[in-house]
Amino acid sequence: MLVWIENHLALLWLVSAGLLIILLLWLVTMQARVSRLLGRYLQLMRGREGRPLEEILDEYLQQARVTAEQVEQLTRASRQLEKAAKLSLQHLGIVRFDAYPDVSGQQSFSIALVDGHGNGVVLTSLAGRQNQRVYAKPLCGWESEHNLTDEEKEAIARAFLQRH
């Protein structure tokens, strides 16, 4: 075996030198790639504004926390407004009519003013030639414990139809 190595020593030198050149070329190529990646990494870490990326990210995270808190506050305010809106007058039904045969022009009316729970009042105004009478009947759950006229029932029905 030693004889064979001595006979082919020049060839072994050439093969070794060729492998060494290939390895050196590969090493130079890898070094160039690493240098480019390092440059990109440093550019990324500097950020566009010339500040460190970590500082920019911290700032954005802080802004996100503030925004999340503001959204939570708005959500709470919205819920409170929804509750308050349920208690405000939301539905209105009005019916005009002639209360007396000798009075025309539909000067009498019944109006239902109702909140989101169906609670409210029905106001009726009866207009005559000599006098004006006004009646108020409370509503609870779209109903009244008092006797209702047809016009009052119709006013309540019109208000009920405005529900969503």
C-alpha positions in Angstrom: 0.0 0.0 0.0 2.9 2.3 0.8 4.3 1.7 -2.6 1.0 2.7 -4.3 1.0 5.9 -2.3 4.6 6.7 -3.3 3.7 6.1 -7.0 0.6 8.3 -6.9 1.8 11.0 -4.6 1.6 13.7 -7.2 -2.0 12.7 -7.9 -2.9 12.7 -4.2 -1.3 16.2 -4.0 -3.4 17.5 -6.8 -6.7 16.0 -5.4 -5.9 17.4 -2.0 -5.1 20.8 -3.5 -8.3 20.7 -5.5 -10.4 19.9 -2.4 -8.6 22.6 -0.5 -9.4 25.2 -3.2 -13.1 24.0 -3.3 -13.3 24.3 0.5 -11.7 27.8 0.4 -14.2 28.9 -2.3 -17.1 27.5 -0.2 -15.7 29.3 2.9 -15.4 32.6 1.0 -19.0 32.2 -0.3 -20.4 31.4 3.2 -18.5 34.3 4.7 -20.0 36.7 2.1 -23.5 35.3 2.9 -23.0 35.7 6.6 -21.7 39.3 6.1 -24.8 40.1 4.0 -27.1 38.6 6.6 -25.3 40.4 9.4 -25.7 43.7 7.5 -29.4 43.1 7.1 -29.8 42.1 10.7 -28.0 45.3 11.9 -30.2 47.4 9.6 -33.3 45.7 10.9 -32.2 46.2 14.5 -31.5 49.9 13.8 -35.0 50.4 12.4 -36.1 52.9 9.8 -36.0 55.8 12.2 -32.4 55.1 13.2 -33.6 54.0 16.6 -33.1 50.4 17.9 -35.9 48.1 16.8 -36.4 47.0 20.4 -37.2 50.6 21.4 -39.6 51.0 18.5 -41.4 47.7 19.4 -41.6 48.7 23.0 -43.2 52.0 21.9 -45.7 50.2 19.7 -46.6 47.7 22.5 -47.2 50.6 24.9 -49.5 52.2 22.3 -51.3 48.9 21.9 -51.8 48.6 25.7 -53.2 52.2 25.8 -55.5 51.4 22.8 -56.7 48.2 24.5 -57.5 50.2 27.6 -59.3 52.8 25.6 -61.4 50.1 23.9 -62.3 48.6 27.2 -63.4 52.0 28.5 -65.5 52.6 25.4 -67.0 49.2 25.8 -68.0 49.9 29.4 -69.4 53.3 28.4 -71.3 51.7 25.6 -72.9 49.2 28.0 -73.9 52.0 30.3 -75.4 53.9 27.4 -77.4 50.8 26.3 -78.8 50.4 29.8 -79.7 54.1 30.0 -81.2 54.0 26.6 -83.6 51.2 27.7 -85.0 53.5 30.3 -85.4 56.5 27.9 -88.4 57.1 25.8 -87.8 55.1 22.6 -91.2 54.5 21.1 -93.9 56.9 20.1 -97.4 56.2 18.8 -99.9 59.0 18.0 -103.5 58.8 16.9 -105.5 61.9 16.0 -109.3 61.8 16.1 -112.6 63.7 16.5 -113.7 63.2 20.1 -117.1 64.8 19.7 -119.5 64.9 16.8 -119.8 68.7 16.8 -115.9 69.2 16.6 -114.0 68.4 13.5 -110.3 68.7 12.4 -109.1 65.9 14.5 -108.0 68.2 17.3 -108.1 65.3 19.9 -105.2 62.9 20.2 -103.8 59.9 22.1 -100.1 59.6 22.3 -98.1 56.7 23.7 -94.6 57.4 25.1 -92.8 54.2 25.9 -89.3 53.1 26.9 -87.4 50.0 25.8 -89.1 47.8 28.5 -92.7 48.8 27.4 -93.1 51.2 30.4 -94.4 54.7 29.9 -97.6 56.7 29.6 -100.5 57.2 27.3 -101.7 60.8 27.1 -105.1 61.6 25.7 -106.4 65.0 24.9 -110.1 65.4 24.2 -110.8 68.7 22.5 -114.3 70.1 22.6 -115.7 73.5 21.6 -115.9 74.8 25.1 -113.2 72.7 27.0 -110.1 70.6 26.7 -109.5 67.5 28.8 -106.3 65.7 29.2 -105.9 62.2 30.7 -102.7 60.2 31.5 -102.6 56.5 32.0 -99.4 54.7 33.0 -98.1 51.7 31.0 -96.2 48.8 32.4 -95.0 46.2 29.9 -97.1 47.6 27.1 -100.3 47.3 29.2 -102.2 49.6 31.5 -104.2 48.7 34.6 -106.7 51.4 33.5 -109.4 50.9 30.9 -108.1 52.1 27.5 -110.0 53.6 24.7 -109.7 52.3 21.1 -107.6 55.3 20.2 -105.3 54.7 23.2 -104.9 51.0 22.2 -104.1 52.1 18.7 -101.4 54.6 19.9 -99.8 51.8 22.0 -99.9 49.5 19.0 -98.2 52.0 16.8 -95.5 52.6 19.4 -95.1 48.8 19.8 -94.5 48.4 16.0 -91.5 50.8 16.3 -89.5 48.2 18.3 -86.5 46.6 16.7 
